[in-house]
């Protein structure tokens, strides 16, 4: 369950989030759409505790976030084990190979033994069609392969909620279709380490309204820091 109440965030005199209220049930999928600068990515970063907010509250994956710096760093670390994020520019470490990119956080943050972390990473790579690229560096991968590695890295933490910022924006039409197929599999829980078939909760910031339709997602429309939504699947006006 994700529950957002009265969320406000300003940068200087500009209100980027202006009283956002929303709910998403566990296992739900929502596409957050809207013009550039409407607050979509800021909302996503607030959900993962990356951007502190000024007022309101967020409940997500069993955690409660409060305004500004009220959440202790150790609580944010635990939150990010459950709430994974795939950034628009991916943030893969260029000096690490694919296997090390995926296993770094489970080993360092969750203190998983290397063998266990690598076994899970190889399982994900196999499911994603990347089994032969585990020793490749990010610069040796295509755009679609990098996207899949970024998704695998988020899932390797054991995430129950996955936040994705424009996951198809930098891809050509064929790779966008591939990414949509991957997101459908993620949404169905096919790549989860939890109970088989247990769906993950997905929040996807996107400019592609077709993506929301294909995933059968709810749609939240951001406009000037406010949220309109129509949970029937149509974009709110």
JOTANOR-V707934 format. One record per pair of residues at least 12 apart in sequence whose ideal C-beta (glycine too) atoms are under 6 Angstrom apart, sorted by the first residue. I is the first residue (numbers start at 1). J is the second residue. D is the distance in whole Angstrom. If there is no record, write none. Layout:
I;J;D, I;J;D
This chain:
1;25;6, 1;26;5, 2;24;4, 2;60;5, 3;23;5, 3;59;4, 4;20;6, 4;22;5, 4;58;5, 5;21;6, 5;56;6, 5;57;5, 6;19;6, 6;56;4, 7;20;4, 7;53;6, 7;56;4, 8;54;5, 8;55;4, 8;56;6, 9;42;6, 9;53;4, 9;54;6, 10;54;6, 15;225;5, 16;39;5, 16;42;5, 16;225;5, 17;39;5, 17;42;6, 17;225;5, 18;225;4, 18;226;5, 20;227;5, 22;227;6, 26;201;6, 27;199;4, 27;201;6, 28;201;6, 29;187;5, 29;202;4, 29;215;5, 29;217;4, 30;203;5, 30;217;6, 30;218;4, 30;220;6, 31;204;5, 31;206;5, 31;212;3, 31;217;5, 31;219;5, 32;205;5, 32;220;5, 33;209;6, 33;221;6, 34;221;6, 34;222;3, 34;223;6, 38;222;4, 38;223;6, 39;222;5, 39;225;5, 40;205;4, 40;222;5, 41;165;6, 41;205;6, 44;163;5, 44;165;6, 44;205;5, 47;60;6, 47;163;6, 48;83;5, 48;85;5, 48;163;6, 49;65;6, 49;76;4, 49;79;5, 52;68;5, 52;69;6, 53;67;6, 54;67;6, 55;67;6, 60;83;6, 61;82;4, 61;83;5, 61;160;5, 61;161;5, 63;79;5, 81;157;5, 82;160;5, 83;161;5, 84;154;3, 84;157;6, 84;159;3, 84;162;5, 85;163;4, 86;150;5, 86;151;6, 86;154;5, 86;164;5, 87;165;6, 88;165;4, 88;166;4, 90;146;6, 90;150;5, 92;138;4, 94;138;5, 97;135;5, 97;137;6, 98;133;5, 98;134;5, 98;136;5, 98;149;5, 99;121;6, 99;134;4, 101;153;6, 102;121;4, 102;152;5, 102;153;5, 102;156;5, 103;117;4, 103;118;6, 103;121;5, 105;157;6, 106;156;5, 120;156;6, 121;156;6, 124;152;4, 127;191;6, 128;148;5, 128;152;6, 130;148;6, 143;170;6, 143;171;6, 144;175;4, 144;178;6, 147;179;6, 155;191;5, 158;193;6, 161;201;4, 162;200;5, 162;202;5, 163;203;5, 164;204;5, 165;205;5, 166;205;6, 167;179;6, 168;208;6, 180;214;5, 186;200;6, 187;199;6, 187;202;5, 218;231;5, 219;235;5, 221;235;5, 221;236;5
